């Protein structure tokens, strides 16, 4: 009886190996291409110039902005340029409010490319594939606009955080 029990234990242990069956195909999933974030706009919007400088580096140039038909006509605002004019930011009441991001022609003019600003894919409020895609009230931001450069690429983005 002991020999039979011992034999059953040995057979059981030998049949319970953890070795993977090499005859089974291995499934390799292709990961979705990772989108390169140009700038996470949520880290800039509503921030002071000092806070934005910490994110984008010291501004190249700062000038007063008093354009008519803007909130800056009566109370002058500051317009700062960063990274050789890649970013133009108008600080309204001391906070980054209107943001222009230039030199985006390496990115396709598609709704999915909202992701390059650190924003998840969201259906736009307006889309004209010839020239403009607009999102409104997205991630605490009033409006994000991207413009076609005429070749199916993004020319620039214009973001309004709080002020119309």
BELMOKA-V437589 format. One record per residue. N is the residue number from 1. RES is the residue in one letter. SS is DSSP state (2 for helix, 1 for strand, 0 for the rest). PSI is psi in radians with two decimals (none if undefined). OMEGA is omega as a letter, one per 30 degrees, with the letter a starting at -180 (999 if undefined). Layout:
N_RES_SS_PSI_OMEGA ; N_RES_SS_PSI_OMEGA
This chain:
1_X_0_-0.70_l ; 2_X_2_-0.66_a ; 3_X_2_-0.68_l ; 4_X_2_-0.78_l ; 5_X_2_-0.77_l ; 6_X_2_-0.72_l ; 7_X_2_-0.71_l ; 8_X_2_-0.68_l ; 9_X_2_-0.78_a ; 10_X_2_-0.80_l ; 11_X_2_-0.73_l ; 12_X_2_-0.76_l ; 13_X_2_-0.69_a ; 14_X_2_-0.55_a ; 15_X_2_-0.15_a ; 16_X_0_0.82_l ; 17_X_0_2.78_a ; 18_X_0_0.19_a ; 19_X_0_2.35_l ; 20_X_0_2.45_l ; 21_X_0_2.02_a ; 22_X_0_-0.17_a ; 23_X_0_-0.17_a ; 24_X_0_2.38_l ; 25_X_0_2.54_l ; 26_X_0_2.25_l ; 27_X_0_2.14_l ; 28_X_0_2.10_l ; 29_X_0_2.31_l ; 30_X_0_2.07_l ; 31_X_0_2.62_l ; 32_X_0_2.51_l ; 33_X_0_2.38_a ; 34_X_0_2.28_l ; 35_X_0_2.29_l ; 36_X_0_2.11_l ; 37_X_0_2.12_l ; 38_X_0_-0.89_l ; 39_X_0_2.42_l ; 40_X_0_1.71_a ; 41_X_2_-0.44_l ; 42_X_2_-0.36_l ; 43_X_2_-0.22_a ; 44_X_0_-0.71_a ; 45_X_0_2.33_l ; 46_X_0_0.09_a ; 47_X_0_2.75_l ; 48_X_0_2.91_l ; 49_X_2_-0.71_l ; 50_X_2_-0.73_l ; 51_X_2_-0.69_l ; 52_X_2_-0.68_l ; 53_X_2_-0.62_l ; 54_X_2_-0.49_a ; 55_X_2_-0.83_a ; 56_X_2_-0.15_a ; 57_X_0_2.95_a ; 58_X_0_2.44_a ; 59_X_0_2.57_l ; 60_X_0_-0.59_a ; 61_X_1_2.54_l ; 62_X_1_2.37_l ; 63_X_1_2.74_l ; 64_X_1_2.59_l ; 65_X_1_2.04_a ; 66_X_0_0.57_a ; 67_X_0_2.36_l ; 68_X_0_2.80_a ; 69_X_0_0.44_l ; 70_X_0_2.88_l ; 71_X_0_-0.18_a ; 72_X_0_-0.07_a ; 73_X_0_-0.82_a ; 74_X_0_-0.68_a ; 75_X_0_1.77_a ; 76_X_0_2.48_l ; 77_X_1_3.03_l ; 78_X_1_2.43_l ; 79_X_1_2.13_a ; 80_X_1_2.50_l ; 81_X_1_2.34_a ; 82_X_1_2.62_l ; 83_X_0_0.99_l ; 84_X_0_0.83_l ; 85_X_0_0.22_l ; 86_X_0_-0.66_l ; 87_X_1_2.27_l ; 88_X_1_2.12_a ; 89_X_1_2.23_l ; 90_X_1_2.14_l ; 91_X_1_1.92_l ; 92_X_1_2.18_a ; 93_X_0_0.66_l ; 94_X_0_0.08_a ; 95_X_1_2.49_l ; 96_X_1_1.98_a ; 97_X_1_-0.99_l ; 98_X_1_2.12_a ; 99_X_1_2.20_l ; 100_X_1_2.27_l ; 101_X_1_2.01_a ; 102_X_0_3.07_l ; 103_X_0_0.96_a ; 104_X_0_0.35_a ; 105_X_0_-0.10_l ; 106_X_0_-0.12_a ; 107_X_0_2.38_l ; 108_X_1_2.54_l ; 109_X_0_1.43_a ; 110_X_0_2.76_l ; 111_X_2_-0.56_a ; 112_X_2_-0.45_a ; 113_X_2_0.18_l ; 114_X_2_-0.41_a ; 115_X_2_-0.41_a ; 116_X_2_-0.17_l ; 117_X_2_0.25_l ; 118_X_0_0.33_a ; 119_X_0_2.34_l ; 120_X_0_2.74_l ; 121_X_0_2.21_a ; 122_X_0_2.53_l ; 123_X_0_2.26_l ; 124_X_0_2.79_l ; 125_X_0_-0.59_a ; 126_X_1_2.43_l ; 127_X_1_2.09_l ; 128_X_1_1.79_a ; 129_X_0_-0.27_l ; 130_X_0_-0.50_a ; 131_X_0_-0.41_a ; 132_X_1_2.41_l ; 133_X_1_2.29_a ; 134_X_1_2.33_l ; 135_X_1_2.43_l ; 136_X_1_2.58_l ; 137_X_1_1.08_a ; 138_X_1_2.14_l ; 139_X_0_0.67_l ; 140_X_0_0.16_a ; 141_X_1_2.34_a ; 142_X_1_-0.86_a ; 143_X_1_2.41_l ; 144_X_1_2.23_l ; 145_X_1_2.36_l ; 146_X_1_2.51_a ; 147_X_1_2.42_l ; 148_X_1_2.41_l ; 149_X_0_0.09_a ; 150_X_0_-0.16_l ; 151_X_0_0.35_l ; 152_X_0_0.27_l ; 153_X_1_2.86_l ; 154_X_1_2.24_l ; 155_X_1_-1.00_l ; 156_X_1_2.93_l ; 157_X_1_2.51_l ; 158_X_1_2.13_a ; 159_X_1_2.26_l ; 160_X_1_2.02_a ; 161_X_0_-1.04_a ; 162_X_0_-0.83_a ; 163_X_0_2.45_l ; 164_X_0_none_999
